[in-house]
Amino acid sequence: MVEILQACHTCLEAPGSIFKDLPQEEKDSLTRSHTSRFFHKGELIYCEGDKPNGVLCLAKGKVKIFKEGIAGREQIIRLAKPVGFIGYRAFFADENYRASSMALEDSVVCFFTREEVLNTVKNHPELMLKILKTLANELGVSHSRTVNLTQKHIRGRLAESLLFLVNTYGFEDDSKTIKAYLSRDDLASLSNMTASNAIRTLTQFCEEEIISTDGRRLKIQNRAKLEHISEIG
């Protein structure tokens, strides 16, 4: 309950929030109009085809945005962390969601209403510039990953995905353990490969002492070699 009550403050005031520099009266208005919800690990936040009625901000936890392809095969197309926005491309495009989102761990999401967000954007053009910059940055990352995941070999794709996890979520206090615990299926989906290929390649990386594993916990033992594998594809 405390986490839910603090969620709006996190989305509005945390470093990196696009709302952080708004006047206090605008933040107060957003606070009054928002709702927050707790999602258990594995729970869907929205589904492909749904109509967005506002903007969603991830206040706590980790979220995957994914799309189901042929024969139900899942492809993770983006990962979100606090205080990132999810589903906002569809909102501003005024169209239905083209992908689904799910909590990778217990998460808290804030919902800001359509009317309040649009009014705030109209009153503060600098906010729209921040949103455009965020969209542009994510589009650039998406373009790079599309090329990498279609042109690199299996080892290069998995190495790229492990580095992507590090850049997105960082390390635990030991500076080696990736601060995200994905299932092998999710890791395969992130790397555009089958689960069996992902498991086999992880085993190879362990044998080469590039990484080590403990269940879903992944430790980077030789980042330079991992980066080299990613670079050569």
Rosetta blueprint (number, residue, H / E / L):
1 M L
2 V H
3 E H
4 I H
5 L H
6 Q H
7 A H
8 C H
9 H H
10 T H
11 C H
12 L H
13 E H
14 A L
15 P L
16 G L
17 S L
18 I L
19 F L
20 K L
21 D L
22 L L
23 P L
24 Q H
25 E H
26 E H
27 K H
28 D H
29 S H
30 L H
31 T H
32 R H
33 S H
34 H L
35 T E
36 S E
37 R E
38 F E
39 F E
40 H L
41 K L
42 G L
43 E L
44 L E
45 I E
46 Y E
47 C L
48 E L
49 G L
50 D L
51 K L
52 P L
53 N L
54 G E
55 V E
56 L E
57 C E
58 L E
59 A E
60 K E
61 G L
62 K L
63 V E
64 K E
65 I E
66 F E
67 K E
68 E E
69 G L
70 I H
71 A H
72 G H
73 R L
74 E E
75 Q E
76 I E
77 I E
78 R E
79 L E
80 A E
81 K L
82 P L
83 V L
84 G L
85 F E
86 I E
87 G L
88 Y H
89 R H
90 A H
91 F H
92 F H
93 A H
94 D L
95 E L
96 N L
97 Y L
98 R L
99 A L
100 S E
101 S E
102 M E
103 A E
104 L L
105 E L
106 D L
107 S E
108 V E
109 V E
110 C E
111 F E
112 F E
113 T E
114 R H
115 E H
116 E H
117 V H
118 L H
119 N H
120 T H
121 V H
122 K H
123 N H
124 H L
125 P H
126 E H
127 L H
128 M H
129 L H
130 K H
131 I H
132 L H
133 K H
134 T H
135 L H
136 A H
137 N H
138 E H
139 L H
140 G H
141 V H
142 S H
143 H H
144 S H
145 R H
146 T H
147 V H
148 N H
149 L H
150 T H
151 Q H
152 K L
153 H L
154 I H
155 R H
156 G H
157 R H
158 L H
159 A H
160 E H
161 S H
162 L H
163 L H
164 F H
165 L H
166 V H
167 N H
168 T H
169 Y H
170 G L
171 F E
172 E L
173 D L
174 D L
175 S L
176 K L
177 T E
178 I E
179 K L
180 A L
181 Y L
182 L L
183 S L
184 R H
185 D H
186 D H
187 L H
188 A H
189 S H
190 L H
191 S H
192 N L
193 M L
194 T L
195 A H
196 S H
197 N H
198 A H
199 I H
200 R H
201 T H
202 L H
203 T H
204 Q H
205 F H
206 C H
207 E H
208 E L
209 E L
210 I L
211 I E
212 S E
213 T E
214 D E
215 G L
216 R L
217 R E
218 L E
219 K E
220 I E
221 Q L
222 N L
223 R H
224 A H
225 K H
226 L H
227 E H
228 H H
229 I H
230 S H
231 E H
232 I H
233 G L
